[in-house]
Amino acid sequence: MKQFVIDLFKLEKKPVKGLMAYEWVVMAYLLLTLIVIFFMYTSIDNPQAMIFGRIRIVALTAAMWLVYRIAPCRLTRFARVSVQLGLLAWWYPDTFEINRHLPNLDHLFAQWEQNLFGCQPALLFSKALPAHLFSELFDMGYAAYYPMIAATAVYYFGWCYKEFNRATFIILSSFFIYYVIFIFVPVTGPTFYYKAIGLQNVTAGIFPNIYNYFNHHQECLPSPGYTDGIFYHLVENAKATGERPTAAFPSSHVSISTICMLLIWHTRNYKLLTILTPFYLLLCCATVYIQAHYLIDAIAGFVTAVILFPILLRISRKMITE
């Protein structure tokens, strides 16, 4: 422990002069969305605020770069990563501000779901397992999403420091790749779409096109399950605070948590992998159980993560040498 603290403040002999690889990813996404904002300037409600928000992120990134240059050590490196990971919560609702002006596609995804499975799993899953225990377990799994990401980053920082930058590059790159998809594939998920069209239509297998409905409405269904549960309230409070009708396909909860599991597997730490596996499985199931995603969203999240991980792993090997 003493050596770990010493290493935190030990100045690097060859500090990185420019931006870290993951910061370049942030800047690339920032530039891409800035271009989109300019193209949609007259239709977006408050484009000036979105532009100024990006200017603040550039300024914050520059400030963290300066802090690192003044004191280049592990602690300031970790601070740079923490800032960008923390800003993901700001970027998420930002996808809604853009994609809500595009035609909604939920009617297609709900119909595909019906054609593939002969039902709506998001509607039936919680009814098949209504017990309080299942509800709390799935809500606990869903709530474990951000702690799982934090645990992966902290594990690499503390125990696999030489690969810390690669791991954070993979995590942040994955997020922004999915954010790009969310912008151009506007799917809100069952909790919003079922609320918009009514459960009678859902039960009857009728999935009307609601076009730009979510440009003016953000109401969603309450999550099914044990309404007095601790984790139920935790999930519902998170939904009320930051949830938007966006980012359903593919499920980033499934995809990013899968990538975190693959990052742990990459280090061959099978003990940690075993500890995280129950939370991971509950999380994946919870995305459908609480009606946040269609089942095809969850499947697509897993498949794309398995494809994306080796690609980003190879890219990171070429890009990151420090």
HELIX and SHEET records of a PDB file:
HELIX    1   1 LYS A    2  PHE A    9  1                                   8    
HELIX    2   2 ALA A   21  PHE A   39  1                                  19    
HELIX    3   3 PRO A   47  ILE A   70  1                                  24    
HELIX    4   4 ARG A   74  GLY A   86  1                                  13    
HELIX    5   5 LEU A   88  ASN A   99  1                                  12    
HELIX    6   6 ASP A  106  PHE A  117  1                                  12    
HELIX    7   7 PRO A  121  ALA A  128  1                                   8    
HELIX    8   8 HIS A  132  ALA A  143  1                                  12    
HELIX    9   9 TYR A  145  TRP A  159  1                                  15    
HELIX   10  10 TYR A  161  GLU A  163  5                                   3    
HELIX   11  11 PHE A  164  PHE A  184  1                                  21    
HELIX   12  12 PRO A  190  ILE A  197  1                                   8    
HELIX   13  13 LEU A  199  ALA A  204  1                                   6    
HELIX   14  14 TYR A  213  ASN A  215  5                                   3    
HELIX   15  15 ILE A  230  GLY A  242  1                                  13    
HELIX   16  16 SER A  252  HIS A  266  1                                  15    
HELIX   17  17 TYR A  270  TYR A  289  1                                  20    
HELIX   18  18 LEU A  295  MET A  319  1                                  25    
END                                                                             
